[in-house]
Amino acid sequence: MPHYDVIVIGCGAVGSAAMLHLAKAGRRVLGIDRFQPPHRFGSTHGETRITRAAIGEGVDYTPLARRW
């Protein structure tokens, strides 16, 4: 049975970045995602994109995130 130091749930932009940095640091990493890539359900793209107030993309996006 394989051994992993870290298991990352969600292989989107943030999960993939976390896995990359963990692997570069010498950790054995497994990434698990609900959907097989490419898919249209990610929170950072497509119709399901989530814009958050603290996303850091610029001041133009903050009002969009706070709009009800």
Helices and strands as residue ranges (DSSP letters): E 6-9, H 13-24, E 29-32, G 46-48, H 62-66
